Amino acid sequence: MLDAFLVPEKTVLTAKGDSEPLDISAASNPVFLLTLSVTSVVEQESIEVSVFTSADGTTWDAKAAAALPQKFYVGEYPLLVDLSAAAGPKFVRAHWEVSRWGRGSTTPKFEIGLRFREVSRESLAEAQAEAQSRRKHGGL
């Protein structure tokens, strides 16, 4: 089971950027859980994270395979990333955009970690069955 950090925990970001490519070719399931952990922020700033795929680790698809909406606060933000429709991805990388507005310095400062974990077929089937049961019984 693939379980890696695209961005190591407690990494400080002050500008847009990209993670190193992560080889996912050994993964047995094309579904992953991306978890953005924001451990420190300053006021009036935002971060957006996208995941891009590549067949060779050099040329990247122009359109993101998945994206988290803007985040402004400390917290953990999970996103299920299903790459089953992508054309043979062997690598992924994260791209982030950061911005800051208001008074004072306009340089953003986030402390984050970005974990990318393969979701087992069993866990996915269990979650889908639970969701279907909740829909059938009026939710919880």
The first five atom37 places (N, CA, C, CB, O) and aatype in JSON, in Angstrom:
{
  "aatype": [12, 10, 3, 0, 13, 10, 19, 14, 6, 11, 16, 19, 10, 16, 0, 11, 7, 3, 15, 6, 14, 10, 3, 9, 15, 0, 0, 15, 2, 14, 19, 13, 10, 10, 16, 10, 15, 19, 16, 15, 19, 19, 6, 5, 6, 15, 9, 6, 19, 15, 19, 13, 16, 15, 0, 3, 7, 16, 16, 17, 3, 0, 11, 0, 0, 0, 0, 10, 14, 5, 11, 13, 18, 19, 7, 6, 18, 14, 10, 10, 19, 3, 10, 15, 0, 0, 0, 7, 14, 11, 13, 19, 1, 0, 8, 17, 6, 19, 15, 1, 17, 7, 1, 7, 15, 16, 16, 14, 11, 13, 6, 9, 7, 10, 1, 13, 1, 6, 19, 15, 1, 6, 15, 10, 0, 6, 0, 5, 0, 6, 0, 5, 15, 1, 1, 11, 8, 7, 7, 10],
  "atom_mask": [
    [1, 1, 1, 1, 1],
    [1, 1, 1, 1, 1],
    [1, 1, 1, 1, 1],
    [1, 1, 1, 1, 1],
    [1, 1, 1, 1, 1],
    [1, 1, 1, 1, 1],
    [1, 1, 1, 1, 1],
    [1, 1, 1, 1, 1],
    [1, 1, 1, 1, 1],
    [1, 1, 1, 1, 1],
    [1, 1, 1, 1, 1],
    [1, 1, 1, 1, 1],
    [1, 1, 1, 1, 1],
    [1, 1, 1, 1, 1],
    [1, 1, 1, 1, 1],
    [1, 1, 1, 1, 1],
    [1, 1, 1, 0, 1],
    [1, 1, 1, 1, 1],
    [1, 1, 1, 1, 1],
    [1, 1, 1, 1, 1],
    [1, 1, 1, 1, 1],
    [1, 1, 1, 1, 1],
    [1, 1, 1, 1, 1],
    [1, 1, 1, 1, 1],
    [1, 1, 1, 1, 1],
    [1, 1, 1, 1, 1],
    [1, 1, 1, 1, 1],
    [1, 1, 1, 1, 1],
    [1, 1, 1, 1, 1],
    [1, 1, 1, 1, 1],
    [1, 1, 1, 1, 1],
    [1, 1, 1, 1, 1],
    [1, 1, 1, 1, 1],
    [1, 1, 1, 1, 1],
    [1, 1, 1, 1, 1],
    [1, 1, 1, 1, 1],
    [1, 1, 1, 1, 1],
    [1, 1, 1, 1, 1],
    [1, 1, 1, 1, 1],
    [1, 1, 1, 1, 1],
    [1, 1, 1, 1, 1],
    [1, 1, 1, 1, 1],
    [1, 1, 1, 1, 1],
    [1, 1, 1, 1, 1],
    [1, 1, 1, 1, 1],
    [1, 1, 1, 1, 1],
    [1, 1, 1, 1, 1],
    [1, 1, 1, 1, 1],
    [1, 1, 1, 1, 1],
    [1, 1, 1, 1, 1],
    [1, 1, 1, 1, 1],
    [1, 1, 1, 1, 1],
    [1, 1, 1, 1, 1],
    [1, 1, 1, 1, 1],
    [1, 1, 1, 1, 1],
    [1, 1, 1, 1, 1],
    [1, 1, 1, 0, 1],
    [1, 1, 1, 1, 1],
    [1, 1, 1, 1, 1],
    [1, 1, 1, 1, 1],
    [1, 1, 1, 1, 1],
    [1, 1, 1, 1, 1],
    [1, 1, 1, 1, 1],
    [1, 1, 1, 1, 1],
    [1, 1, 1, 1, 1],
    [1, 1, 1, 1, 1],
    [1, 1, 1, 1, 1],
    [1, 1, 1, 1, 1],
    [1, 1, 1, 1, 1],
    [1, 1, 1, 1, 1],
    [1, 1, 1, 1, 1],
    [1, 1, 1, 1, 1],
    [1, 1, 1, 1, 1],
    [1, 1, 1, 1, 1],
    [1, 1, 1, 0, 1],
    [1, 1, 1, 1, 1],
    [1, 1, 1, 1, 1],
    [1, 1, 1, 1, 1],
    [1, 1, 1, 1, 1],
    [1, 1, 1, 1, 1],
    [1, 1, 1, 1, 1],
    [1, 1, 1, 1, 1],
    [1, 1, 1, 1, 1],
    [1, 1, 1, 1, 1],
    [1, 1, 1, 1, 1],
    [1, 1, 1, 1, 1],
    [1, 1, 1, 1, 1],
    [1, 1, 1, 0, 1],
    [1, 1, 1, 1, 1],
    [1, 1, 1, 1, 1],
    [1, 1, 1, 1, 1],
    [1, 1, 1, 1, 1],
    [1, 1, 1, 1, 1],
    [1, 1, 1, 1, 1],
    [1, 1, 1, 1, 1],
    [1, 1, 1, 1, 1],
    [1, 1, 1, 1, 1],
    [1, 1, 1, 1, 1],
    [1, 1, 1, 1, 1],
    [1, 1, 1, 1, 1],
    [1, 1, 1, 1, 1],
    [1, 1, 1, 0, 1],
    [1, 1, 1, 1, 1],
    [1, 1, 1, 0, 1],
    [1, 1, 1, 1, 1],
    [1, 1, 1, 1, 1],
    [1, 1, 1, 1, 1],
    [1, 1, 1, 1, 1],
    [1, 1, 1, 1, 1],
    [1, 1, 1, 1, 1],
    [1, 1, 1, 1, 1],
    [1, 1, 1, 1, 1],
    [1, 1, 1, 0, 1],
    [1, 1, 1, 1, 1],
    [1, 1, 1, 1, 1],
    [1, 1, 1, 1, 1],
    [1, 1, 1, 1, 1],
    [1, 1, 1, 1, 1],
    [1, 1, 1, 1, 1],
    [1, 1, 1, 1, 1],
    [1, 1, 1, 1, 1],
    [1, 1, 1, 1, 1],
    [1, 1, 1, 1, 1],
    [1, 1, 1, 1, 1],
    [1, 1, 1, 1, 1],
    [1, 1, 1, 1, 1],
    [1, 1, 1, 1, 1],
    [1, 1, 1, 1, 1],
    [1, 1, 1, 1, 1],
    [1, 1, 1, 1, 1],
    [1, 1, 1, 1, 1],
    [1, 1, 1, 1, 1],
    [1, 1, 1, 1, 1],
    [1, 1, 1, 1, 1],
    [1, 1, 1, 1, 1],
    [1, 1, 1, 1, 1],
    [1, 1, 1, 1, 1],
    [1, 1, 1, 0, 1],
    [1, 1, 1, 0, 1],
    [1, 1, 1, 1, 1]
  ],
  "atom_positions": [
    [[0.84, -1.19, 0.0], [0.0, 0.0, 0.0], [0.89, 1.25, 0.0], [-0.96, 0.0, 1.23], [1.76, 1.41, 0.85]],
    [[0.64, 2.1, -0.94], [1.39, 3.34, -1.06], [0.95, 4.33, 0.03], [1.21, 3.96, -2.48], [-0.25, 4.57, 0.19]],
    [[1.89, 4.87, 0.74], [1.62, 5.87, 1.78], [2.85, 6.77, 1.86], [1.3, 5.19, 3.19], [3.89, 6.37, 2.38]],
    [[2.72, 8.0, 1.33], [3.88, 8.88, 1.25], [3.46, 10.33, 1.45], [4.6, 8.72, -0.1], [2.28, 10.67, 1.36]],
    [[4.43, 11.17, 1.71], [4.18, 12.6, 1.81], [4.64, 13.28, 0.53], [4.9, 13.2, 3.04], [5.8, 13.18, 0.15]],
    [[3.72, 13.98, -0.13], [4.09, 14.82, -1.27], [4.81, 16.06, -0.77], [2.83, 15.21, -2.12], [5.71, 16.58, -1.42]],
    [[4.39, 16.54, 0.4], [5.06, 17.64, 1.09], [5.25, 17.18, 2.52], [4.21, 19.0, 1.01], [4.27, 16.88, 3.2]],
    [[6.5, 17.12, 3.01], [6.74, 16.66, 4.38], [6.01, 17.52, 5.42], [8.24, 16.66, 4.67], [5.77, 18.71, 5.21]],
    [[5.67, 16.89, 6.53], [4.99, 17.62, 7.61], [5.82, 18.82, 8.05], [4.73, 16.68, 8.8], [7.05, 18.79, 8.04]],
    [[5.12, 19.87, 8.45], [5.71, 21.1, 8.98], [6.6, 21.84, 7.97], [6.53, 20.77, 10.21], [7.53, 22.54, 8.36]],
    [[6.3, 21.67, 6.68], [6.99, 22.42, 5.64], [6.4, 23.82, 5.57], [6.89, 21.7, 4.26], [5.18, 23.98, 5.53]],
    [[7.25, 24.85, 5.54], [6.79, 26.23, 5.46], [6.76, 26.65, 3.99], [7.71, 27.19, 6.29], [7.75, 26.53, 3.27]],
    [[5.58, 27.15, 3.55], [5.4, 27.63, 2.19], [5.16, 29.13, 2.21], [4.23, 26.9, 1.5], [4.36, 29.62, 3.01]],
    [[5.85, 29.86, 1.35], [5.65, 31.3, 1.25], [5.35, 31.74, -0.19], [6.89, 32.04, 1.76], [5.14, 32.93, -0.45]],
    [[5.34, 30.78, -1.12], [5.08, 31.09, -2.52], [4.5, 29.86, -3.19], [6.38, 31.56, -3.24], [4.54, 28.76, -2.64]],
    [[3.95, 30.05, -4.4], [3.41, 28.91, -5.13], [4.53, 27.94, -5.46], [2.69, 29.36, -6.41], [5.7, 28.32, -5.49]],
    [[4.16, 26.67, -5.7], [5.19, 25.7, -6.02], [4.64, 24.33, -6.32], [0.0, 0.0, 0.0], [3.43, 24.13, -6.38]],
    [[5.56, 23.39, -6.52], [5.24, 22.02, -6.85], [6.04, 21.07, -5.96], [5.51, 21.73, -8.35], [7.17, 21.37, -5.57]],
    [[5.44, 19.92, -5.66], [6.17, 18.89, -4.93], [7.04, 18.11, -5.9], [5.19, 17.93, -4.19], [6.95, 18.29, -7.12]],
    [[7.88, 17.28, -5.37], [8.63, 16.34, -6.2], [7.66, 15.3, -6.74], [9.8, 15.66, -5.38], [6.64, 15.02, -6.09]],
    [[7.93, 14.71, -7.89], [7.06, 13.65, -8.41], [7.08, 12.43, -7.48], [7.49, 13.24, -9.84], [8.11, 12.1, -6.89]],
    [[5.93, 11.78, -7.36], [5.8, 10.56, -6.57], [5.41, 9.43, -7.51], [4.75, 10.73, -5.42], [4.41, 9.53, -8.22]],
    [[6.19, 8.35, -7.52], [5.93, 7.19, -8.37], [4.79, 6.38, -7.74], [7.22, 6.3, -8.54], [4.91, 5.89, -6.62]],
    [[3.69, 6.26, -8.47], [2.53, 5.5, -7.98], [2.3, 4.23, -8.79], [1.26, 6.38, -8.01], [1.26, 3.59, -8.66]],
    [[3.26, 3.87, -9.64], [3.09, 2.73, -10.54], [2.9, 1.4, -9.81], [4.27, 2.63, -11.46], [2.32, 0.48, -10.38]],
    [[3.37, 1.28, -8.59], [3.24, 0.03, -7.83], [1.91, -0.08, -7.1], [4.37, -0.11, -6.84], [1.61, -1.12, -6.51]],
    [[1.11, 0.98, -7.11], [-0.18, 0.96, -6.41], [-1.11, -0.05, -7.07], [-0.83, 2.38, -6.4], [-1.16, -0.14, -8.29]],
    [[-1.85, -0.8, -6.26], [-2.77, -1.81, -6.81], [-4.17, -1.25, -7.01], [-2.83, -3.02, -5.88], [-5.01, -1.91, -7.63]],
    [[-4.44, -0.06, -6.5], [-5.75, 0.56, -6.64], [-5.56, 2.01, -7.08], [-6.56, 0.48, -5.29], [-4.67, 2.69, -6.56]],
    [[-6.37, 2.5, -8.03], [-6.19, 3.87, -8.51], [-6.88, 4.93, -7.66], [-6.7, 3.96, -9.91], [-7.02, 6.08, -8.09]],
    [[-7.31, 4.57, -6.45], [-7.99, 5.52, -5.58], [-7.07, 5.83, -4.4], [-9.38, 4.96, -5.09], [-6.52, 4.93, -3.77]],
    [[-6.93, 7.13, -4.12], [-6.01, 7.59, -3.08], [-6.71, 8.6, -2.18], [-4.73, 8.21, -3.7], [-7.69, 9.22, -2.57]],
    [[-6.18, 8.74, -0.98], [-6.66, 9.76, -0.06], [-5.55, 10.8, 0.09], [-7.06, 9.15, 1.33], [-4.46, 10.5, 0.57]],
    [[-5.86, 12.02, -0.34], [-4.95, 13.15, -0.2], [-5.38, 13.89, 1.07], [-4.97, 14.11, -1.48], [-6.55, 14.25, 1.21]],
    [[-4.45, 14.12, 1.99], [-4.79, 14.85, 3.21], [-3.85, 16.04, 3.36], [-4.71, 13.93, 4.45], [-2.64, 15.88, 3.52]],
    [[-4.44, 17.22, 3.31], [-3.71, 18.46, 3.56], [-3.81, 18.76, 5.05], [-4.26, 19.65, 2.71], [-4.91, 18.92, 5.57]],
    [[-2.68, 18.84, 5.73], [-2.63, 19.21, 7.14], [-2.02, 20.6, 7.24], [-1.81, 18.17, 7.99], [-0.84, 20.78, 6.97]],
    [[-2.84, 21.57, 7.63], [-2.36, 22.94, 7.83], [-2.13, 23.11, 9.32], [-3.39, 24.0, 7.27], [-3.07, 23.05, 10.11]],
    [[-0.87, 23.32, 9.73], [-0.54, 23.42, 11.14], [-0.27, 24.84, 11.6], [0.65, 22.57, 11.44], [-0.22, 25.1, 12.8]],
    [[-0.1, 25.77, 10.64], [0.12, 27.17, 11.01], [-0.25, 28.06, 9.83], [1.59, 27.41, 11.45], [0.07, 27.76, 8.68]],
    [[-0.92, 29.18, 10.14], [-1.27, 30.18, 9.14], [-1.14, 31.55, 9.77], [-2.7, 29.95, 8.58], [-1.08, 31.68, 10.99]],
    [[-1.09, 32.57, 8.93], [-1.24, 33.94, 9.41], [-2.6, 34.41, 8.89], [-0.05, 34.89, 8.93], [-3.17, 33.77, 8.0]],
    [[-3.11, 35.5, 9.42], [-4.45, 35.94, 9.01], [-4.47, 36.43, 7.57], [-4.94, 37.04, 9.94], [-3.46, 36.86, 7.02]],
    [[-5.64, 36.36, 6.99], [-5.91, 36.87, 5.64], [-5.01, 36.25, 4.57], [-5.74, 38.37, 5.63], [-4.32, 36.96, 3.83]],
    [[-5.02, 34.91, 4.51], [-4.29, 34.22, 3.47], [-5.05, 32.95, 3.08], [-2.86, 33.88, 3.92], [-5.89, 32.46, 3.83]],
    [[-4.74, 32.44, 1.89], [-5.39, 31.22, 1.42], [-4.37, 30.32, 0.71], [-6.55, 31.56, 0.47], [-3.34, 30.78, 0.22]],
    [[-4.71, 29.04, 0.69], [-3.91, 28.05, -0.04], [-4.85, 27.17, -0.84], [-3.03, 27.19, 0.94], [-5.92, 26.79, -0.36]],
    [[-4.46, 26.86, -2.07], [-5.18, 25.92, -2.93], [-4.19, 24.84, -3.35], [-5.81, 26.64, -4.18], [-3.06, 25.14, -3.72]],
    [[-4.63, 23.58, -3.29], [-3.76, 22.46, -3.65], [-4.43, 21.65, -4.76], [-3.46, 21.57, -2.41], [-5.61, 21.32, -4.69]],
    [[-3.64, 21.33, -5.8], [-4.09, 20.49, -6.91], [-3.13, 19.32, -7.08], [-4.2, 21.32, -8.22], [-1.96, 19.4, -6.71]],
    [[-3.65, 18.23, -7.67], [-2.83, 17.05, -7.96], [-2.8, 16.85, -9.47], [-3.39, 15.78, -7.23], [-3.84, 16.82, -10.13]],
    [[-1.6, 16.72, -10.0], [-1.4, 16.5, -11.43], [-0.79, 15.13, -11.65], [-0.51, 17.61, -12.05], [-0.07, 14.62, -10.79]],
    [[-1.08, 14.52, -12.81], [-0.56, 13.2, -13.13], [0.37, 13.27, -14.33], [-1.71, 12.22, -13.4], [0.35, 14.21, -15.12]],
    [[1.2, 12.22, -14.45], [2.16, 12.12, -15.55], [2.43, 10.65, -15.84], [3.48, 12.87, -15.21], [2.42, 9.82, -14.93]],
    [[2.68, 10.35, -17.1], [3.04, 8.98, -17.48], [4.54, 8.73, -17.31], [2.64, 8.72, -18.93], [4.96, 7.59, -17.16]],
    [[5.35, 9.83, -17.33], [6.8, 9.65, -17.29], [7.52, 10.43, -16.19], [7.37, 10.04, -18.6], [8.73, 10.31, -16.04]],
    [[6.78, 11.24, -15.42], [7.4, 12.03, -14.36], [8.05, 13.31, -14.84], [0.0, 0.0, 0.0], [8.64, 14.04, -14.05]],
    [[7.93, 13.59, -16.14], [8.52, 14.79, -16.73], [7.46, 15.69, -17.35], [9.55, 14.41, -17.77], [7.42, 16.9, -17.09]],
    [[6.6, 15.1, -18.18], [5.53, 15.83, -18.84], [4.24, 15.64, -18.04], [5.35, 15.36, -20.32], [3.8, 14.51, -17.83]],
    [[3.65, 16.75, -17.61], [2.49, 16.69, -16.72], [1.22, 17.08, -17.45], [2.69, 17.61, -15.51], [1.23, 17.96, -18.31]],
    [[0.12, 16.41, -17.11], [-1.17, 16.75, -17.71], [-1.48, 18.21, -17.42], [-2.3, 15.83, -17.16], [-1.17, 18.73, -16.35]],
    [[-2.11, 18.88, -18.4], [-2.42, 20.3, -18.26], [-3.55, 20.54, -17.26], [-2.8, 20.89, -19.62], [-3.62, 21.6, -16.63]],
    [[-4.44, 19.56, -17.13], [-5.58, 19.71, -16.22], [-5.34, 18.88, -14.96], [-6.9, 19.26, -16.92], [-4.88, 17.74, -15.03]],
    [[-5.65, 19.47, -13.82], [-5.48, 18.77, -12.55], [-6.4, 17.56, -12.47], [-5.74, 19.73, -11.36], [-7.54, 17.6, -12.92]],
    [[-5.9, 16.48, -11.89], [-6.71, 15.27, -11.68], [-7.66, 15.46, -10.5], [-5.81, 14.05, -11.45], [-8.71, 14.83, -10.43]],
    [[-7.28, 16.33, -9.57], [-8.09, 16.61, -8.38], [-7.62, 17.92, -7.76], [-8.01, 15.44, -7.33], [-6.48, 18.33, -7.96]],
    [[-8.51, 18.57, -7.02], [-8.13, 19.84, -6.38], [-8.94, 20.05, -5.11], [-8.34, 21.02, -7.35], [-10.14, 19.76, -5.06]],
    [[-8.28, 20.55, -4.11], [-8.95, 20.99, -2.88], [-9.35, 22.45, -3.07], [-8.02, 20.81, -1.62], [-8.56, 23.23, -3.61]],
    [[-10.53, 22.83, -2.63], [-10.87, 24.26, -2.69], [-9.98, 25.06, -1.74], [-12.37, 24.48, -2.34], [-9.28, 24.49, -0.9]],
    [[-10.02, 26.37, -1.87], [-9.2, 27.24, -1.02], [-9.41, 26.92, 0.46], [-9.52, 28.72, -1.29], [-10.52, 26.66, 0.91]],
    [[-8.31, 26.96, 1.21], [-8.36, 26.77, 2.66], [-7.72, 27.99, 3.32], [-7.62, 25.45, 3.1], [-6.77, 28.58, 2.79]],
    [[-8.27, 28.35, 4.48], [-7.85, 29.57, 5.16], [-7.39, 29.33, 6.6], [-8.97, 30.57, 5.15], [-6.78, 30.21, 7.22]],
    [[-7.67, 28.14, 7.14], [-7.49, 27.9, 8.57], [-6.67, 26.64, 8.84], [-8.84, 27.79, 9.25], [-6.51, 25.78, 7.97]],
    [[-6.16, 26.55, 10.07], [-5.5, 25.35, 10.55], [-6.52, 24.21, 10.54], [-4.89, 25.56, 11.98], [-7.69, 24.41, 10.88]],
    [[-6.09, 23.03, 10.14], [-6.98, 21.87, 10.13], [-6.48, 20.79, 9.19], [0.0, 0.0, 0.0], [-5.46, 20.96, 8.51]],
    [[-7.21, 19.68, 9.17], [-6.92, 18.6, 8.23], [-8.03, 18.54, 7.21], [-6.77, 17.23, 8.97], [-9.21, 18.57, 7.56]],
    [[-7.65, 18.47, 5.95], [-8.6, 18.52, 4.85], [-8.37, 17.32, 3.93], [-8.47, 19.85, 4.06], [-7.4, 17.31, 3.17]],
    [[-9.25, 16.3, 3.99], [-9.08, 15.12, 3.14], [-9.77, 15.29, 1.8], [-9.63, 13.89, 3.85], [-10.75, 16.02, 1.67]],
    [[-9.25, 14.6, 0.78], [-9.86, 14.57, -0.54], [-9.6, 13.2, -1.15], [-9.29, 15.71, -1.45], [-8.46, 12.76, -1.23]],
    [[-10.67, 12.53, -1.59], [-10.54, 11.26, -2.28], [-10.17, 11.54, -3.73], [-11.86, 10.42, -2.18], [-10.86, 12.29, -4.42]],
    [[-9.08, 10.94, -4.19], [-8.57, 11.16, -5.55], [-8.69, 9.84, -6.32], [-7.08, 11.67, -5.52], [-7.98, 8.88, -6.03]],
    [[-9.6, 9.82, -7.29], [-9.81, 8.62, -8.11], [-9.14, 8.83, -9.46], [-11.34, 8.32, -8.28], [-9.58, 9.66, -10.26]],
    [[-8.08, 8.07, -9.71], [-7.32, 8.21, -10.95], [-7.69, 7.14, -11.97], [-5.84, 8.15, -10.67], [-6.98, 6.96, -12.95]],
    [[-8.8, 6.43, -11.76], [-9.18, 5.35, -12.67], [-9.5, 5.85, -14.07], [-10.37, 4.6, -12.12], [-9.35, 5.1, -15.03]],
    [[-9.94, 7.1, -14.21], [-10.26, 7.65, -15.53], [-9.05, 8.28, -16.22], [-11.37, 8.68, -15.4], [-9.12, 8.62, -17.4]],
    [[-7.96, 8.43, -15.5], [-6.76, 9.05, -16.08], [-6.06, 8.07, -17.01], [-5.79, 9.51, -14.96], [-6.16, 6.85, -16.85]],
    [[-5.35, 8.6, -17.99], [-4.68, 7.78, -19.0], [-3.32, 7.31, -18.51], [-4.53, 8.57, -20.3], [-2.3, 7.95, -18.77]],
    [[-3.3, 6.19, -17.82], [-2.05, 5.55, -17.4], [-1.12, 6.37, -16.54], [0.0, 0.0, 0.0], [0.07, 6.44, -16.84]],
    [[-1.61, 7.01, -15.47], [-0.68, 7.8, -14.65], [0.29, 6.91, -13.87], [-1.46, 8.69, -13.68], [-0.11, 5.93, -13.24]],
    [[1.55, 7.26, -13.93], [2.57, 6.54, -13.16], [3.18, 7.42, -12.08], [3.67, 6.03, -14.09], [3.84, 6.94, -11.16]],
    [[2.93, 8.73, -12.21], [3.46, 9.69, -11.25], [2.39, 10.72, -10.9], [4.72, 10.39, -11.8], [1.51, 11.01, -11.7]],
    [[2.47, 11.25, -9.68], [1.64, 12.38, -9.27], [2.56, 13.43, -8.65], [0.51, 11.94, -8.28], [3.65, 13.11, -8.17]],
    [[2.09, 14.66, -8.66], [2.76, 15.71, -7.9], [1.69, 16.72, -7.49], [3.91, 16.4, -8.75], [0.65, 16.84, -8.12]],
    [[1.99, 17.41, -6.43], [1.08, 18.45, -5.94], [1.55, 19.8, -6.45], [1.01, 18.44, -4.38], [2.74, 20.04, -6.63]],
    [[0.58, 20.68, -6.69], [0.86, 22.07, -7.02], [0.05, 22.91, -6.05], [0.51, 22.41, -8.53], [-1.11, 22.6, -5.78]],
    [[0.65, 23.97, -5.51], [-0.08, 24.83, -4.6], [0.06, 26.29, -5.02], [0.41, 24.65, -3.17], [1.08, 26.73, -5.55]],
    [[-1.01, 27.0, -4.75], [-1.07, 28.45, -4.95], [-1.38, 29.04, -3.59], [-2.15, 28.87, -6.05], [-2.29, 28.58, -2.9]],
    [[-0.65, 30.07, -3.2], [-0.89, 30.75, -1.93], [-1.05, 32.24, -2.19], [0.27, 30.49, -0.92], [-0.43, 32.8, -3.09]],
    [[-1.88, 32.88, -1.39], [-2.03, 34.34, -1.52], [-2.32, 34.93, -0.15], [-3.17, 34.7, -2.53], [-2.79, 34.25, 0.76]],
    [[-2.04, 36.21, -0.03], [-2.26, 36.95, 1.21], [-2.71, 38.34, 0.84], [-0.98, 36.99, 2.09], [-2.25, 38.91, -0.15]],
    [[-3.61, 38.89, 1.63], [-4.16, 40.22, 1.36], [-4.3, 40.97, 2.67], [-5.53, 40.12, 0.63], [-4.05, 40.42, 3.74]],
    [[-4.7, 42.22, 2.59], [-4.9, 43.02, 3.8], [-3.7, 43.89, 4.11], [0.0, 0.0, 0.0], [-2.86, 44.16, 3.24]],
    [[-3.62, 44.33, 5.36], [-2.52, 45.2, 5.79], [-1.26, 44.41, 6.1], [-2.93, 46.02, 7.01], [-1.31, 43.2, 6.32]],
    [[-0.15, 45.11, 6.12], [1.12, 44.47, 6.48], [1.73, 43.74, 5.3], [0.0, 0.0, 0.0], [1.44, 44.03, 4.14]],
    [[2.58, 42.78, 5.62], [3.28, 42.01, 4.6], [2.29, 41.26, 3.72], [4.27, 41.02, 5.25], [1.28, 40.74, 4.21]],
    [[2.59, 41.19, 2.43], [1.73, 40.44, 1.52], [2.29, 39.04, 1.23], [1.55, 41.21, 0.2], [1.79, 38.33, 0.37]],
    [[3.35, 38.67, 1.95], [3.94, 37.34, 1.78], [3.17, 36.33, 2.62], [5.43, 37.35, 2.16], [3.14, 36.45, 3.84]],
    [[2.56, 35.32, 1.98], [1.86, 34.3, 2.75], [2.84, 33.41, 3.49], [0.96, 33.46, 1.84], [4.01, 33.31, 3.11]],
    [[2.36, 32.77, 4.55], [3.2, 31.83, 5.29], [2.31, 30.73, 5.85], [3.99, 32.55, 6.44], [1.56, 30.94, 6.8]],
    [[2.41, 29.57, 5.24], [1.69, 28.39, 5.68], [2.69, 27.34, 6.14], [0.79, 27.83, 4.55], [3.78, 27.22, 5.59]],
    [[2.31, 26.58, 7.16], [3.06, 25.39, 7.55], [2.13, 24.22, 7.3], [3.55, 25.45, 9.08], [1.06, 24.12, 7.89]],
    [[2.56, 23.33, 6.39], [1.66, 22.25, 5.96], [2.38, 20.91, 5.87], [1.04, 22.59, 4.63], [3.61, 20.84, 5.97]],
    [[1.61, 19.88, 5.67], [2.06, 18.57, 5.24], [1.02, 18.07, 4.25], [0.0, 0.0, 0.0], [-0.16, 18.41, 4.38]],
    [[1.42, 17.27, 3.29], [0.49, 16.77, 2.28], [0.75, 15.28, 2.09], [0.63, 17.54, 0.94], [1.75, 14.88, 1.48]],
    [[-0.16, 14.47, 2.62], [-0.01, 13.01, 2.59], [-0.84, 12.42, 1.46], [-0.42, 12.39, 3.95], [-1.96, 12.87, 1.2]],
    [[-0.3, 11.41, 0.79], [-0.98, 10.75, -0.32], [-0.95, 9.25, -0.05], [-0.29, 11.09, -1.7], [0.11, 8.62, -0.1]],
    [[-2.13, 8.67, 0.23], [-2.23, 7.26, 0.62], [-3.15, 6.5, -0.31], [-2.72, 7.14, 2.06], [-4.22, 6.99, -0.69]],
    [[-2.74, 5.31, -0.67], [-3.59, 4.43, -1.46], [-4.73, 3.93, -0.57], [-2.78, 3.23, -2.05], [-4.52, 3.6, 0.6]],
    [[-5.94, 3.88, -1.14], [-7.1, 3.36, -0.43], [-7.31, 1.92, -0.9], [-8.39, 4.25, -0.67], [-7.42, 1.67, -2.1]],
    [[-7.37, 0.99, 0.04], [-7.56, -0.41, -0.35], [-8.95, -0.61, -0.94], [-7.37, -1.35, 0.87], [-9.89, 0.11, -0.61]],
    [[-9.06, -1.57, -1.82], [-10.36, -1.88, -2.44], [-11.39, -2.26, -1.37], [-10.21, -3.02, -3.47], [-12.57, -1.92, -1.49]],
    [[-10.94, -2.96, -0.33], [-11.84, -3.38, 0.75], [-12.38, -2.16, 1.5], [-11.12, -4.33, 1.72], [-13.58, -2.08, 1.77]],
    [[-11.51, -1.22, 1.83], [-11.94, 0.0, 2.55], [-12.9, 0.82, 1.7], [-10.72, 0.85, 2.95], [-13.87, 1.37, 2.2]],
    [[-12.62, 0.9, 0.41], [-13.47, 1.66, -0.49], [-14.84, 1.0, -0.6], [-12.81, 1.78, -1.87], [-15.86, 1.69, -0.56]],
    [[-14.88, -0.32, -0.75], [-16.16, -1.04, -0.85], [-16.97, -0.88, 0.44], [-15.91, -2.54, -1.13], [-18.19, -0.7, 0.39]],
    [[-16.29, -0.95, 1.57], [-16.96, -0.78, 2.87], [-17.55, 0.62, 3.0], [-15.97, -1.04, 4.02], [-18.69, 0.77, 3.45]],
    [[-16.8, 1.64, 2.61], [-17.29, 3.02, 2.69], [-18.47, 3.24, 1.74], [-16.15, 4.01, 2.36], [-19.43, 3.93, 2.09]],
    [[-18.4, 2.66, 0.54], [-19.49, 2.8, -0.42], [-20.75, 2.12, 0.09], [-19.09, 2.22, -1.78], [-21.85, 2.66, -0.06]],
    [[-20.61, 0.94, 0.7], [-21.76, 0.22, 1.25], [-22.39, 1.02, 2.39], [-21.34, -1.19, 1.75], [-23.61, 1.1, 2.5]],
    [[-21.55, 1.6, 3.24], [-22.07, 2.41, 4.35], [-22.8, 3.64, 3.84], [-20.92, 2.83, 5.28], [-23.86, 4.0, 4.36]],
    [[-22.25, 4.3, 2.83], [-22.89, 5.48, 2.26], [-24.23, 5.11, 1.63], [-21.98, 6.14, 1.23], [-25.21, 5.84, 1.78]],
    [[-24.26, 3.99, 0.93], [-25.51, 3.55, 0.3], [-26.55, 3.23, 1.36], [-25.27, 2.33, -0.6], [-27.73, 3.55, 1.18]],
    [[-26.16, 2.6, 2.44], [-27.07, 2.27, 3.53], [-27.62, 3.52, 4.17], [-26.37, 1.41, 4.57], [-28.8, 3.58, 4.51]],
    [[-26.78, 4.52, 4.35], [-27.24, 5.79, 4.95], [-28.24, 6.49, 4.05], [-26.04, 6.72, 5.23], [-29.22, 7.05, 4.52]],
    [[-27.99, 6.46, 2.74], [-28.93, 7.08, 1.8], [-30.27, 6.35, 1.84], [-28.35, 7.08, 0.37], [-31.33, 6.97, 1.81]],
    [[-30.2, 5.04, 1.9], [-31.42, 4.22, 1.9], [-32.24, 4.46, 3.16], [-31.06, 2.74, 1.79], [-33.47, 4.46, 3.11]],
    [[-31.58, 4.67, 4.29], [-32.26, 4.8, 5.58], [-32.4, 6.25, 6.03], [-31.51, 4.02, 6.63], [-32.64, 6.51, 7.21]],
    [[-32.26, 7.18, 5.11], [-32.5, 8.59, 5.44], [-31.32, 9.31, 6.04], [0.0, 0.0, 0.0], [-31.48, 10.41, 6.57]],
    [[-30.15, 8.74, 5.97], [-28.93, 9.42, 6.43], [-28.79, 9.44, 7.94], [0.0, 0.0, 0.0], [-29.7, 9.06, 8.68]],
    [[-27.65, 9.89, 8.37], [-27.34, 10.05, 9.8], [-26.51, 11.28, 9.98], [-26.61, 8.83, 10.37], [-26.14, 11.6, 11.11]]
  ]
}
